Amino acid sequence: MATNGRTVTVFGGTGFLGRRIVRHLRSRGFPVRIASRHPDQGHRLFGRDDPKLQSVGANIHDERSVADALAGAYGVVNAVSLYVEHGQETFHSVHVESAQRVAAQAHRTGVDRLIHISGIGADAASQSRYIRKRGEGDLAVRAAFIEALFIRPAVMFGPDDAFLTTILKLLRQLPVYPMFGRGVTRLQPAYVEDVAEAIARVMQRAETPSKIFEFGGPRVYTYEEFLRAVAHQAGLAPRLIPIPLAVWHALAWASEMLPSPLLTRNQVELMQIDTVSSPEMPGFGELGISPHSVETILQEMLSNCG
């Protein structure tokens, strides 16, 4: 499909995944409109030299603002996410209300293709508020834009993430590493650049027979296996100690009283839920992508640090 002149608006285009989506869309020839609350951040990240890269101010909580950011766009990617609630920024306001707002405005303004970033396991019936709101958001988006495409990545990692780099830092600093429970929760980390490339390919496809894609990396780990794999790559031999989840919940409850909590009960809940892609769902393979392993990217990260 020809991409020249088919502008794609990316909400959350300055975030961890969003800025990669912007780069991969541009590499495929799409003009891109980066919609974020702070357009200057878009200029800092991408410069001002590319005439087909536009950074605009937009607030996903405001209907007029969303409509303006979508004016004349061929496609839209909603990559806005929230992991810790604060004030008016809640899982419901971001993942349900704002997601519905973007989808409804995309339908109203005649956008051809909407890609909504969700997450593996999104379920409106979940006991976890975060996962439940993700699921409710997916239902709201589908109701507002029936042809919407859903991208559900596993936990993502990359050089400037808050996941792998945090674990590596703690493994280096702590003589004893406290695990969430017995370390049996399963995860399938996906490299953020692979996810961004997949989204660009979905946007470029002339036909999209699949409505939902799940993206997990090449290996499924238990949490303990993952910690040991990261430690091994870094030349570390930590002592891993299981800590009951009830203790973590208590620590998170206390932490949430701080202005910037180090740990939340939502994060503890998520560490109890497997995030593994379903073999029945289309993923990287359908798009011709061989996902990078944690070990390969971690080696690159360690080499660059050294």
C-alpha positions in Angstrom: 0.0 0.0 0.0 1.3 3.5 -0.9 1.9 5.5 2.3 2.8 8.9 0.9 0.2 11.5 1.9 -1.6 9.0 4.2 -1.0 10.8 7.5 -1.1 8.8 10.7 -1.9 10.5 14.0 -0.1 8.8 17.0 -1.6 9.6 20.4 1.1 9.1 23.1 3.8 9.5 20.4 6.4 10.6 22.8 6.1 7.6 25.2 8.1 4.5 25.5 6.3 2.6 22.8 4.8 5.6 21.0 8.1 7.2 19.9 9.2 3.9 18.4 5.9 3.7 16.5 6.5 7.1 15.1 9.9 6.2 13.8 8.8 2.9 12.3 5.8 4.6 10.6 8.2 7.3 9.1 10.6 4.6 7.9 7.7 3.2 5.9 6.9 6.5 4.3 3.9 7.6 6.4 3.7 11.3 7.3 3.1 11.3 11.1 1.3 13.7 13.4 2.6 13.2 17.0 -0.3 14.1 19.4 0.7 14.7 23.0 0.1 17.2 25.8 3.6 18.6 25.3 4.4 19.1 21.6 7.8 20.6 22.5 8.8 17.1 23.7 8.0 15.8 20.2 10.3 18.4 18.8 13.1 17.5 21.2 12.8 13.8 20.4 12.5 14.1 16.6 13.8 17.5 15.7 12.1 20.0 13.3 13.8 19.1 10.1 11.4 16.4 8.8 8.5 18.2 7.0 6.4 15.0 7.2 6.7 14.8 11.0 4.4 17.2 12.8 4.1 17.6 16.6 0.8 18.9 17.9 -0.6 19.6 21.3 -3.5 17.3 22.2 -5.3 16.2 25.3 -7.1 12.9 25.0 -9.5 14.0 27.8 -10.8 16.8 25.5 -13.1 16.0 22.6 -12.3 19.1 20.5 -8.6 18.5 21.0 -8.8 14.9 19.9 -10.9 15.9 16.8 -8.3 18.6 15.8 -5.5 16.1 16.0 -7.4 13.6 13.8 -8.4 16.1 11.1 -7.5 14.8 7.7 -5.7 11.7 9.0 -5.8 8.4 7.2 -4.9 6.4 10.3 -4.6 6.7 14.1 -2.7 4.8 16.7 -3.7 5.2 20.3 -0.6 4.4 22.4 -1.6 6.3 25.5 -1.3 4.2 28.7 -1.3 4.6 32.4 0.3 2.3 35.0 -0.1 4.3 38.2 -3.2 6.3 38.9 -2.9 9.9 40.2 -5.6 12.5 40.6 -7.9 12.7 37.6 -5.6 10.3 35.7 -7.3 7.0 36.4 -7.4 3.7 34.6 -11.0 4.4 33.8 -10.5 7.9 32.5 -7.5 6.9 30.3 -8.2 3.3 29.2 -11.9 3.5 28.9 -13.3 7.1 28.5 -10.3 8.5 26.5 -10.0 5.3 24.4 -13.7 5.6 23.5 -13.3 9.3 22.8 -10.4 8.7 20.3 -12.3 5.9 18.6 -15.6 7.8 18.4 -13.8 10.9 17.0 -11.8 8.7 14.5 -15.1 7.3 13.2 -16.7 10.8 13.1 -13.8 12.4 11.2 -13.6 9.5 8.6 -10.3 7.9 9.7 -9.8 4.7 7.7 -7.7 2.7 10.2 -7.6 2.7 14.0 -5.0 0.7 15.9 -5.6 0.6 19.6 -2.8 -0.6 21.9 -4.1 -2.8 24.7 -2.4 -5.6 26.5 -2.3 -9.4 26.7 -5.0 -10.6 29.1 -7.2 -7.5 28.8 -10.5 -8.7 30.3 -13.6 -6.7 31.4 -14.3 -9.5 34.0 -10.9 -9.5 35.7 -10.4 -9.0 39.4 -7.5 -6.7 38.7 -8.7 -3.1 38.1 -6.0 -2.4 35.6 -6.8 -5.4 33.5 -10.5 -4.9 33.9 -10.3 -1.3 32.6 -8.1 -2.4 29.7 -10.8 -4.9 28.8 -13.6 -2.4 29.2 -11.6 0.0 27.0 -11.3 -2.6 24.3 -15.1 -3.1 24.3 -15.8 0.7 24.2 -13.4 1.1 21.3 -14.9 -1.7 19.3 -18.4 -0.3 19.9 -17.3 3.2 18.7 -15.2 2.0 15.7 -16.2 -1.5 14.6 -13.2 -2.0 12.3 -10.7 -1.1 15.0 -7.5 -3.2 15.2 -6.2 -4.3 18.6 -2.5 -4.8 19.5 -1.9 -6.7 22.7 1.8 -6.9 23.7 3.2 -8.8 26.6 5.4 -6.8 29.0 7.8 -4.8 26.8 11.5 -4.2 27.3 14.1 -2.0 25.7 17.1 0.2 26.6 15.1 2.9 28.4 12.3 0.9 29.9 11.1 0.7 33.4 11.1 -3.1 33.5 14.3 -4.8 32.4 16.6 -1.8 33.4 15.0 -1.6 36.8 15.5 -5.4 37.4 19.1 -5.2 36.3 19.8 -2.3 38.5 18.3 -4.0 41.6 20.1 -7.3 40.8 23.4 -5.4 40.8 22.6 -3.5 44.0 20.9 -6.1 46.3 22.9 -9.0 47.8 19.5 -10.7 48.2 16.7 -10.2 45.7 13.2 -10.4 47.0 10.9 -12.3 44.5 7.2 -11.8 44.1 5.8 -14.9 45.7 7.5 -18.1 44.6 8.5 -16.7 41.2 6.2 -19.0 39.2 4.2 -16.3 37.3 4.8 -16.8 33.6 5.8 -13.9 31.3 6.9 -13.6 27.6 8.7 -10.2 27.3 8.5 -8.6 23.9 11.2 -6.2 22.5 9.6 -2.7 22.1 11.1 -2.2 18.6 9.6 -5.4 17.4 6.2 -4.3 18.7 6.6 -0.9 17.0 7.6 -2.5 13.7 4.6 -4.8 13.9 2.3 -1.9 14.4 3.8 -0.1 11.3 3.3 -3.2 9.2 -0.4 -3.6 10.4 -1.0 0.1 9.4 0.6 -0.5 6.0 -1.3 -3.7 5.2 -3.8 -3.3 2.4 -6.0 -6.0 4.1 -6.2 -6.7 7.8 -8.2 -10.0 8.2 -7.1 -10.2 11.8 -8.7 -7.8 14.3 -6.5 -8.7 17.3 -2.8 -9.4 17.4 -0.9 -10.7 20.5 2.8 -10.0 20.6 5.0 -12.1 22.9 8.8 -12.7 22.7 10.4 -15.9 21.6 10.6 -17.4 25.1 8.2 -17.9 28.0 9.8 -17.7 31.4 8.7 -18.1 35.0 9.5 -14.9 36.9 12.4 -16.8 38.7 13.8 -18.1 35.3 13.6 -14.5 34.0 15.6 -13.1 36.9 18.2 -15.8 36.6 18.5 -15.3 32.8 19.0 -11.5 33.3 21.5 -12.1 36.1 23.5 -14.7 34.1 23.8 -12.3 31.1 25.1 -9.6 33.5 27.6 -12.0 35.2 25.7 -11.9 38.5 24.7 -14.7 40.8 22.0 -13.3 43.1 20.3 -15.1 46.0 16.6 -15.1 45.2 14.3 -15.1 48.2 10.5 -15.8 47.8 8.5 -13.2 49.6 4.8 -13.9 50.2 2.4 -11.8 48.1 0.5 -10.8 51.2 3.7 -9.0 52.3 4.0 -7.3 49.0 0.4 -6.1 49.2 1.1 -4.6 52.6 4.2 -2.9 51.4 2.4 -1.5 48.4 -0.5 -0.2 50.6 2.1 1.7 52.7 3.9 2.9 49.6 0.7 4.3 48.0 0.6 6.9 50.9 3.7 8.5 49.4 3.4 11.3 46.8 5.3 9.1 44.3 4.7 5.5 45.3 7.6 3.1 44.6 5.1 0.2 44.5 1.4 0.0 44.1 -1.2 -2.8 44.8 -2.0 -2.8 41.1 1.6 -3.7 40.3 1.5 -6.5 42.8 -1.7 -7.8 41.3 -0.2 -7.8 37.8 2.8 -9.9 39.1 0.3 -12.7 40.0 -1.1 -13.0 36.5 0.5 -14.8 33.5 1.1 -12.6 30.5 1.7 -15.1 27.7 0.4 -14.8 24.1 -2.2 -17.3 22.9 -1.0 -19.7 20.2 -4.4 -19.3 18.5 -3.9 -15.5 18.1 -2.0 -14.0 15.2 1.2 -12.4 16.3 4.7 -11.6 15.1 4.8 -14.6 12.8 1.8 -13.5 10.7 3.6 -10.2 10.0 6.9 -11.8 9.1 8.8 -10.7 12.2 11.2 -12.9 14.2 11.2 -11.3 17.6 14.4 -10.5 19.5 15.2 -12.4 22.7 15.8 -10.7 26.0 19.3 -12.2 26.1 20.3 -10.7 22.7 19.0 -7.2 23.5 20.4 -7.3 27.0 23.8 -8.1 25.6 23.6 -5.0 23.4 22.5 -2.9 26.3 25.4 -4.2 28.5 27.9 -3.6 25.7 26.7 0.0 25.2 26.9 0.6 28.9 30.4 -0.8 29.0 
